[in-house]
């Protein structure tokens, strides 16, 4: 998985390419932890993400919990496979998916 992030003022956009799974979820956690200070708007761009596992869902939940105290979080660009995983797991009701 590749991660690219752009921080503009208090907005952080993180774009993921590839698969978010057990191997790569710690990389997303680290990226968020290193850049989240002062962020009030977190955008996670999944337009190039192929797949997400339970470890990836856990990383998103961790980010969501942080942002509940700091501002807002949205997930954008989900493909049908990822949307189906969000639907089946109930994450569709937990995350702001655009």
N, CA, C and O atoms as CSV, one atom per row, in Angstrom:
chain,resi,resn,atom,element,x,y,z
A,1,UNK,N,N,0.838,-1.172,0.000
A,1,UNK,CA,C,0.000,0.000,0.000
A,1,UNK,C,C,0.884,1.236,0.000
A,1,UNK,O,O,1.939,1.264,0.633
A,2,UNK,N,N,0.437,2.252,-0.717
A,2,UNK,CA,C,1.101,3.543,-0.708
A,2,UNK,C,C,0.210,4.543,0.014
A,2,UNK,O,O,-1.013,4.523,-0.123
A,3,UNK,N,N,0.846,5.415,0.784
A,3,UNK,CA,C,0.127,6.462,1.509
A,3,UNK,C,C,0.701,7.807,1.098
A,3,UNK,O,O,1.915,8.011,1.116
A,4,UNK,N,N,-0.179,8.715,0.731
A,4,UNK,CA,C,0.271,10.090,0.519
A,4,UNK,C,C,-0.634,10.994,1.338
A,4,UNK,O,O,-1.846,10.789,1.404
A,5,UNK,N,N,-0.034,11.988,1.956
A,5,UNK,CA,C,-0.835,12.886,2.780
A,5,UNK,C,C,-0.487,14.334,2.473
A,5,UNK,O,O,0.654,14.682,2.167
A,6,UNK,N,N,-1.512,15.154,2.569
A,6,UNK,CA,C,-1.368,16.590,2.351
A,6,UNK,C,C,-2.029,17.278,3.532
A,6,UNK,O,O,-3.191,17.022,3.850
A,7,UNK,N,N,-1.272,18.156,4.176
A,7,UNK,CA,C,-1.815,18.918,5.303
A,7,UNK,C,C,-1.874,20.380,4.899
A,7,UNK,O,O,-0.856,20.994,4.580
A,8,UNK,N,N,-3.084,20.927,4.918
A,8,UNK,CA,C,-3.301,22.331,4.602
A,8,UNK,C,C,-4.038,22.949,5.786
A,8,UNK,O,O,-5.181,22.595,6.075
A,9,UNK,N,N,-3.369,23.873,6.461
A,9,UNK,CA,C,-3.924,24.494,7.655
A,9,UNK,C,C,-4.336,23.400,8.644
A,9,UNK,O,O,-3.486,22.667,9.149
A,10,UNK,N,N,-5.646,23.290,8.921
A,10,UNK,CA,C,-6.101,22.271,9.875
A,10,UNK,C,C,-6.839,21.125,9.183
A,10,UNK,O,O,-7.626,20.418,9.813
A,11,UNK,N,N,-6.582,20.946,7.884
A,11,UNK,CA,C,-7.172,19.835,7.115
A,11,UNK,C,C,-6.066,18.876,6.693
A,11,UNK,O,O,-5.042,19.284,6.145
A,12,UNK,N,N,-6.294,17.586,6.962
A,12,UNK,CA,C,-5.359,16.538,6.566
A,12,UNK,C,C,-6.075,15.595,5.609
A,12,UNK,O,O,-7.123,15.040,5.938
A,13,UNK,N,N,-5.502,15.418,4.427
A,13,UNK,CA,C,-6.031,14.470,3.455
A,13,UNK,C,C,-5.023,13.347,3.295
A,13,UNK,O,O,-3.850,13.580,3.001
A,14,UNK,N,N,-5.497,12.123,3.494
A,14,UNK,CA,C,-4.650,10.944,3.350
A,14,UNK,C,C,-5.233,10.091,2.234
A,14,UNK,O,O,-6.386,9.667,2.305
A,15,UNK,N,N,-4.431,9.840,1.200
A,15,UNK,CA,C,-4.855,9.008,0.073
A,15,UNK,C,C,-4.132,7.662,0.146
A,15,UNK,O,O,-2.920,7.596,0.348
A,16,UNK,N,N,-4.907,6.602,-0.024
A,16,UNK,CA,C,-4.350,5.252,0.051
A,16,UNK,C,C,-4.457,4.563,-1.306
A,16,UNK,O,O,-5.466,4.687,-2.000
A,17,UNK,N,N,-3.422,3.849,-1.666
A,17,UNK,CA,C,-3.396,3.078,-2.909
A,17,UNK,C,C,-3.042,1.640,-2.567
A,17,UNK,O,O,-2.067,1.397,-1.856
A,18,UNK,N,N,-3.820,0.684,-3.065
A,18,UNK,CA,C,-3.531,-0.727,-2.832
A,18,UNK,C,C,-4.511,-1.360,-1.866
A,18,UNK,O,O,-5.722,-1.179,-1.986
A,19,UNK,N,N,-3.977,-2.108,-0.899
A,19,UNK,CA,C,-4.800,-2.841,0.059
A,19,UNK,C,C,-4.489,-2.397,1.485
A,19,UNK,O,O,-3.329,-2.282,1.881
A,20,UNK,N,N,-5.545,-2.152,2.237
A,20,UNK,CA,C,-5.412,-1.805,3.654
A,20,UNK,C,C,-5.748,-3.059,4.452
A,20,UNK,O,O,-6.917,-3.410,4.614
A,21,UNK,N,N,-4.711,-3.732,4.948
A,21,UNK,CA,C,-4.909,-5.014,5.626
A,21,UNK,C,C,-4.016,-5.103,6.859
A,21,UNK,O,O,-3.497,-4.093,7.336
A,22,UNK,N,N,-3.845,-6.304,7.363
A,22,UNK,CA,C,-3.073,-6.522,8.586
A,22,UNK,C,C,-1.649,-6.005,8.473
A,22,UNK,O,O,-1.094,-5.480,9.438
A,23,UNK,N,N,-1.067,-6.151,7.311
A,23,UNK,CA,C,0.314,-5.732,7.096
A,23,UNK,C,C,0.434,-4.205,6.996
A,23,UNK,O,O,1.396,-3.621,7.493
A,24,UNK,N,N,-0.542,-3.569,6.355
A,24,UNK,CA,C,-0.425,-2.142,6.053
A,24,UNK,C,C,-1.181,-1.219,7.019
A,24,UNK,O,O,-0.899,-0.021,7.056
A,25,UNK,N,N,-2.127,-1.745,7.796
A,25,UNK,CA,C,-2.897,-0.909,8.726
A,25,UNK,C,C,-2.002,-0.158,9.721
A,25,UNK,O,O,-2.288,1.000,10.027
A,26,UNK,N,N,-0.921,-0.782,10.240
A,26,UNK,CA,C,-0.041,-0.023,11.141
A,26,UNK,C,C,0.593,1.202,10.468
A,26,UNK,O,O,0.880,2.196,11.134
A,27,UNK,N,N,0.811,1.130,9.156
A,27,UNK,CA,C,1.353,2.273,8.432
A,27,UNK,C,C,0.361,3.436,8.428
A,27,UNK,O,O,0.753,4.594,8.574
A,28,UNK,N,N,-0.926,3.123,8.259
A,28,UNK,CA,C,-1.950,4.169,8.308
A,28,UNK,C,C,-2.041,4.750,9.719
A,28,UNK,O,O,-2.125,5.966,9.886
A,29,UNK,N,N,-2.023,3.890,10.726
A,29,UNK,CA,C,-2.035,4.367,12.119
A,29,UNK,C,C,-0.879,5.342,12.364
A,29,UNK,O,O,-1.068,6.404,12.956
A,30,UNK,N,N,0.302,4.972,11.908
A,30,UNK,CA,C,1.489,5.803,12.109
A,30,UNK,C,C,1.337,7.137,11.379
A,30,UNK,O,O,1.656,8.188,11.935
A,31,UNK,N,N,0.854,7.100,10.148
A,31,UNK,CA,C,0.669,8.328,9.368
A,31,UNK,C,C,-0.291,9.284,10.069
A,31,UNK,O,O,-0.051,10.489,10.135
A,32,UNK,N,N,-1.372,8.732,10.586
A,32,UNK,CA,C,-2.346,9.558,11.304
A,32,UNK,C,C,-1.742,10.100,12.590
A,32,UNK,O,O,-1.840,11.295,12.869
A,33,UNK,N,N,-1.122,9.230,13.370
A,33,UNK,CA,C,-0.528,9.653,14.651
A,33,UNK,C,C,0.502,10.777,14.469
A,33,UNK,O,O,0.576,11.695,15.286
A,34,UNK,N,N,1.286,10.697,13.400
A,34,UNK,CA,C,2.349,11.684,13.173
A,34,UNK,C,C,1.819,13.026,12.673
A,34,UNK,O,O,2.505,14.041,12.796
A,35,UNK,N,N,0.607,13.046,12.111
A,35,UNK,CA,C,0.116,14.260,11.459
A,35,UNK,C,C,-1.189,14.820,12.015
A,35,UNK,O,O,-1.683,15.823,11.499
A,36,UNK,N,N,-1.759,14.216,13.039
A,36,UNK,CA,C,-3.111,14.557,13.481
A,36,UNK,C,C,-3.182,15.790,14.390
A,36,UNK,O,O,-4.255,16.372,14.547
A,37,UNK,N,N,-2.078,16.189,14.979
A,37,UNK,CA,C,-2.095,17.346,15.882
A,37,UNK,C,C,-2.607,18.593,15.170
A,37,UNK,O,O,-2.102,18.964,14.110
A,38,UNK,N,N,-3.599,19.227,15.752
A,38,UNK,CA,C,-4.149,20.452,15.198
A,38,UNK,C,C,-5.124,20.269,14.043
A,38,UNK,O,O,-5.637,21.252,13.509
A,39,UNK,N,N,-5.383,19.039,13.654
A,39,UNK,CA,C,-6.282,18.761,12.532
A,39,UNK,C,C,-7.730,18.769,13.016
A,39,UNK,O,O,-8.071,18.111,13.999
A,40,UNK,N,N,-8.570,19.516,12.318
A,40,UNK,CA,C,-9.996,19.522,12.632
A,40,UNK,C,C,-10.823,18.875,11.531
A,40,UNK,O,O,-12.012,18.611,11.708
A,41,UNK,N,N,-10.177,18.621,10.383
A,41,UNK,CA,C,-10.865,17.955,9.268
A,41,UNK,C,C,-9.926,16.903,8.686
A,41,UNK,O,O,-8.864,17.223,8.153
A,42,UNK,N,N,-10.339,15.641,8.798
A,42,UNK,CA,C,-9.564,14.529,8.258
A,42,UNK,C,C,-10.335,13.925,7.088
A,42,UNK,O,O,-11.495,13.536,7.229
A,43,UNK,N,N,-9.679,13.853,5.936
A,43,UNK,CA,C,-10.273,13.246,4.745
A,43,UNK,C,C,-9.403,12.050,4.382
A,43,UNK,O,O,-8.193,12.178,4.196
A,44,UNK,N,N,-10.038,10.887,4.286
A,44,UNK,CA,C,-9.325,9.690,3.869
A,44,UNK,C,C,-9.851,9.311,2.492
A,44,UNK,O,O,-11.022,8.968,2.329
A,45,UNK,N,N,-8.965,9.380,1.508
A,45,UNK,CA,C,-9.317,9.157,0.106
A,45,UNK,C,C,-9.034,7.707,-0.277
A,45,UNK,O,O,-7.885,7.267,-0.305
A,46,UNK,N,N,-10.106,6.978,-0.569
A,46,UNK,CA,C,-10.006,5.567,-0.942
A,46,UNK,C,C,-10.160,5.354,-2.444
A,46,UNK,O,O,-10.392,4.224,-2.874
A,47,UNK,N,N,-10.041,6.402,-3.255
A,47,UNK,CA,C,-10.296,6.253,-4.691
A,47,UNK,C,C,-9.343,5.270,-5.368
A,47,UNK,O,O,-9.657,4.746,-6.437
A,48,UNK,N,N,-8.184,5.015,-4.760
A,48,UNK,CA,C,-7.235,4.047,-5.321
A,48,UNK,C,C,-7.063,2.815,-4.418
A,48,UNK,O,O,-6.151,2.012,-4.617
A,49,UNK,N,N,-7.948,2.679,-3.428
A,49,UNK,CA,C,-7.869,1.532,-2.522
A,49,UNK,C,C,-8.675,0.374,-3.100
A,49,UNK,O,O,-9.830,0.546,-3.490
A,50,UNK,N,N,-8.064,-0.797,-3.153
A,50,UNK,CA,C,-8.710,-1.976,-3.731
A,50,UNK,C,C,-9.481,-2.797,-2.703
A,50,UNK,O,O,-10.513,-3.389,-3.020
A,51,UNK,N,N,-8.979,-2.829,-1.474
A,51,UNK,CA,C,-9.519,-3.765,-0.476
A,51,UNK,C,C,-9.224,-3.245,0.922
A,51,UNK,O,O,-8.219,-2.572,1.148
A,52,UNK,N,N,-10.112,-3.565,1.860
A,52,UNK,CA,C,-9.885,-3.245,3.271
A,52,UNK,C,C,-10.249,-4.461,4.121
A,52,UNK,O,O,-11.299,-5.071,3.922
A,53,UNK,N,N,-9.383,-4.809,5.064
A,53,UNK,CA,C,-9.632,-5.941,5.959
A,53,UNK,C,C,-10.104,-5.431,7.315
A,53,UNK,O,O,-10.283,-4.229,7.511
A,54,UNK,N,N,-10.303,-6.355,8.245
A,54,UNK,CA,C,-10.730,-5.960,9.593
A,54,UNK,C,C,-9.675,-5.097,10.278
A,54,UNK,O,O,-10.015,-4.220,11.072
A,55,UNK,N,N,-8.407,-5.335,9.979
A,55,UNK,CA,C,-7.348,-4.497,10.552
A,55,UNK,C,C,-7.455,-3.067,10.017
A,55,UNK,O,O,-7.207,-2.108,10.747
A,56,UNK,N,N,-7.820,-2.931,8.761
A,56,UNK,CA,C,-8.036,-1.612,8.179
A,56,UNK,C,C,-9.235,-0.920,8.805
A,56,UNK,O,O,-9.207,0.283,9.063
A,57,UNK,N,N,-10.288,-1.693,9.046
A,57,UNK,CA,C,-11.470,-1.134,9.702
A,57,UNK,C,C,-11.116,-0.638,11.101
A,57,UNK,O,O,-11.591,0.413,11.531
A,58,UNK,N,N,-10.294,-1.386,11.798
A,58,UNK,CA,C,-9.864,-1.006,13.141
A,58,UNK,C,C,-9.079,0.316,13.091
A,58,UNK,O,O,-9.250,1.169,13.963
A,59,UNK,N,N,-8.224,0.487,12.078
A,59,UNK,CA,C,-7.466,1.730,11.932
A,59,UNK,C,C,-8.402,2.907,11.676
A,59,UNK,O,O,-8.186,3.998,12.203
A,60,UNK,N,N,-9.446,2.688,10.864
A,60,UNK,CA,C,-10.422,3.749,10.609
A,60,UNK,C,C,-11.187,4.105,11.880
A,60,UNK,O,O,-11.448,5.278,12.148
A,61,UNK,N,N,-11.543,3.091,12.656
A,61,UNK,CA,C,-12.267,3.328,13.901
A,61,UNK,C,C,-11.408,4.130,14.881
A,61,UNK,O,O,-11.909,5.024,15.563
A,62,UNK,N,N,-10.132,3.811,14.947
A,62,UNK,CA,C,-9.214,4.549,15.810
A,62,UNK,C,C,-9.157,6.018,15.377
A,62,UNK,O,O,-9.208,6.919,16.214
A,63,UNK,N,N,-9.051,6.249,14.075
A,63,UNK,CA,C,-9.011,7.622,13.559
A,63,UNK,C,C,-10.314,8.349,13.849
A,63,UNK,O,O,-10.307,9.524,14.217
A,64,UNK,N,N,-11.424,7.657,13.687
A,64,UNK,CA,C,-12.741,8.259,13.952
A,64,UNK,C,C,-12.845,8.684,15.421
A,64,UNK,O,O,-13.356,9.763,15.720
A,65,UNK,N,N,-12.363,7.839,16.331
A,65,UNK,CA,C,-12.415,8.174,17.757
A,65,UNK,C,C,-11.582,9.409,18.058
A,65,UNK,O,O,-11.999,10.256,18.847
A,66,UNK,N,N,-10.418,9.524,17.447
A,66,UNK,CA,C,-9.579,10.714,17.633
A,66,UNK,C,C,-10.324,11.946,17.129
A,66,UNK,O,O,-10.353,12.980,17.798
A,67,UNK,N,N,-10.926,11.830,15.947
A,67,UNK,CA,C,-11.567,12.990,15.325
A,67,UNK,C,C,-12.883,13.374,16.007
A,67,UNK,O,O,-13.345,14.503,15.838
A,68,UNK,N,N,-13.486,12.487,16.757
A,68,UNK,CA,C,-14.674,12.862,17.527
A,68,UNK,C,C,-14.343,13.977,18.518
A,68,UNK,O,O,-15.198,14.799,18.846
A,69,UNK,N,N,-13.100,13.999,18.991
A,69,UNK,CA,C,-12.656,15.018,19.936
A,69,UNK,C,C,-12.076,16.258,19.262
A,69,UNK,O,O,-11.941,17.303,19.898
A,70,UNK,N,N,-11.731,16.148,17.977
A,70,UNK,CA,C,-11.017,17.229,17.295
A,70,UNK,C,C,-11.798,17.891,16.172
A,70,UNK,O,O,-11.539,19.049,15.844
A,71,UNK,N,N,-12.739,17.188,15.581
A,71,UNK,CA,C,-13.424,17.742,14.412
A,71,UNK,C,C,-14.171,16.673,13.649
A,71,UNK,O,O,-14.928,15.895,14.231
A,72,UNK,N,N,-13.958,16.633,12.337
A,72,UNK,CA,C,-14.713,15.707,11.498
A,72,UNK,C,C,-13.786,14.814,10.678
A,72,UNK,O,O,-12.619,15.132,10.446
A,73,UNK,N,N,-14.349,13.682,10.248
A,73,UNK,CA,C,-13.620,12.739,9.401
A,73,UNK,C,C,-14.561,12.238,8.323
A,73,UNK,O,O,-15.693,11.849,8.610
A,74,UNK,N,N,-14.093,12.247,7.074
A,74,UNK,CA,C,-14.867,11.694,5.975
A,74,UNK,C,C,-13.996,10.712,5.199
A,74,UNK,O,O,-12.774,10.850,5.132
A,75,UNK,N,N,-14.659,9.722,4.617
A,75,UNK,CA,C,-14.007,8.750,3.750
A,75,UNK,C,C,-14.599,8.960,2.363
A,75,UNK,O,O,-15.819,8.947,2.197
A,76,UNK,N,N,-13.738,9.152,1.367
A,76,UNK,CA,C,-14.208,9.429,0.016
A,76,UNK,C,C,-13.678,8.403,-0.983
A,76,UNK,O,O,-12.693,7.713,-0.722
A,77,UNK,N,N,-14.351,8.316,-2.129
A,77,UNK,CA,C,-13.858,7.535,-3.259
A,77,UNK,C,C,-13.892,6.030,-3.110
A,77,UNK,O,O,-13.083,5.340,-3.730
A,78,UNK,N,N,-14.792,5.500,-2.316
A,78,UNK,CA,C,-14.837,4.049,-2.088
A,78,UNK,C,C,-15.360,3.308,-3.314
A,78,UNK,O,O,-16.326,3.734,-3.947
A,79,UNK,N,N,-14.708,2.196,-3.638
A,79,UNK,CA,C,-15.218,1.342,-4.717
A,79,UNK,C,C,-16.314,0.424,-4.162
A,79,UNK,O,O,-16.585,0.432,-2.961
A,80,UNK,N,N,-16.932,-0.356,-5.029
A,80,UNK,CA,C,-18.053,-1.206,-4.606
A,80,UNK,C,C,-17.636,-2.259,-3.590
A,80,UNK,O,O,-18.406,-2.578,-2.684
A,81,UNK,N,N,-16.439,-2.803,-3.724
A,81,UNK,CA,C,-15.961,-3.822,-2.788
A,81,UNK,C,C,-15.838,-3.239,-1.382
A,81,UNK,O,O,-16.288,-3.844,-0.409
A,82,UNK,N,N,-15.236,-2.080,-1.286
A,82,UNK,CA,C,-15.068,-1.431,0.019
A,82,UNK,C,C,-16.421,-1.022,0.591
A,82,UNK,O,O,-16.670,-1.203,1.783
A,83,UNK,N,N,-17.294,-0.475,-0.246
A,83,UNK,CA,C,-18.631,-0.097,0.218
A,83,UNK,C,C,-19.400,-1.306,0.735
A,83,UNK,O,O,-20.122,-1.207,1.727
A,84,UNK,N,N,-19.248,-2.440,0.069
A,84,UNK,CA,C,-19.921,-3.668,0.522
A,84,UNK,C,C,-19.392,-4.106,1.888
A,84,UNK,O,O,-20.162,-4.547,2.742
A,85,UNK,N,N,-18.081,-3.986,2.092
A,85,UNK,CA,C,-17.499,-4.331,3.386
A,85,UNK,C,C,-18.041,-3.392,4.460
A,85,UNK,O,O,-18.377,-3.838,5.558
A,86,UNK,N,N,-18.128,-2.095,4.155
A,86,UNK,CA,C,-18.697,-1.142,5.113
A,86,UNK,C,C,-20.149,-1.485,5.429
A,86,UNK,O,O,-20.580,-1.364,6.575
A,87,UNK,N,N,-20.897,-1.910,4.426
A,87,UNK,CA,C,-22.316,-2.260,4.610
A,87,UNK,C,C,-22.451,-3.484,5.517
A,87,UNK,O,O,-23.218,-3.464,6.479
A,88,UNK,N,N,-21.717,-4.532,5.215
A,88,UNK,CA,C,-21.818,-5.794,5.949
A,88,UNK,C,C,-21.371,-5.644,7.402
A,88,UNK,O,O,-21.947,-6.261,8.299
A,89,UNK,N,N,-20.350,-4.830,7.631
A,89,UNK,CA,C,-19.803,-4.674,8.976
A,89,UNK,C,C,-20.509,-3.602,9.806
A,89,UNK,O,O,-20.268,-3.488,11.008
A,90,UNK,N,N,-21.376,-2.822,9.173
A,90,UNK,CA,C,-22.056,-1.752,9.882
A,90,UNK,C,C,-21.279,-0.448,9.913
A,90,UNK,O,O,-21.746,0.538,10.484
A,91,UNK,N,N,-20.097,-0.432,9.305
A,91,UNK,CA,C,-19.301,0.788,9.283
A,91,UNK,C,C,-19.953,1.889,8.455
A,91,UNK,O,O,-19.624,3.066,8.609
A,92,UNK,N,N,-20.871,1.510,7.584
A,92,UNK,CA,C,-21.600,2.510,6.805
A,92,UNK,C,C,-22.355,3.475,7.733
A,92,UNK,O,O,-22.557,4.644,7.403
A,93,UNK,N,N,-22.757,2.971,8.876
A,93,UNK,CA,C,-23.495,3.778,9.849
A,93,UNK,C,C,-22.575,4.529,10.818
A,93,UNK,O,O,-23.016,5.431,11.531
A,94,UNK,N,N,-21.303,4.150,10.837
A,94,UNK,CA,C,-20.342,4.741,11.771
A,94,UNK,C,C,-19.545,5.871,11.113
A,94,UNK,O,O,-19.254,6.889,11.740
A,95,UNK,N,N,-19.198,5.673,9.839
A,95,UNK,CA,C,-18.357,6.616,9.122
A,95,UNK,C,C,-19.166,7.546,8.250
A,95,UNK,O,O,-20.261,7.197,7.809
A,96,UNK,N,N,-18.635,8.730,7.997
A,96,UNK,CA,C,-19.215,9.656,7.025
A,96,UNK,C,C,-18.567,9.310,5.688
A,96,UNK,O,O,-17.412,9.659,5.443
A,97,UNK,N,N,-19.313,8.626,4.828
A,97,UNK,CA,C,-18.804,8.156,3.544
A,97,UNK,C,C,-19.386,9.026,2.444
A,97,UNK,O,O,-20.603,9.155,2.313
A,98,UNK,N,N,-18.502,9.620,1.658
A,98,UNK,CA,C,-18.945,10.485,0.564
A,98,UNK,C,C,-18.462,9.961,-0.766
A,98,UNK,O,O,-18.740,10.562,-1.803
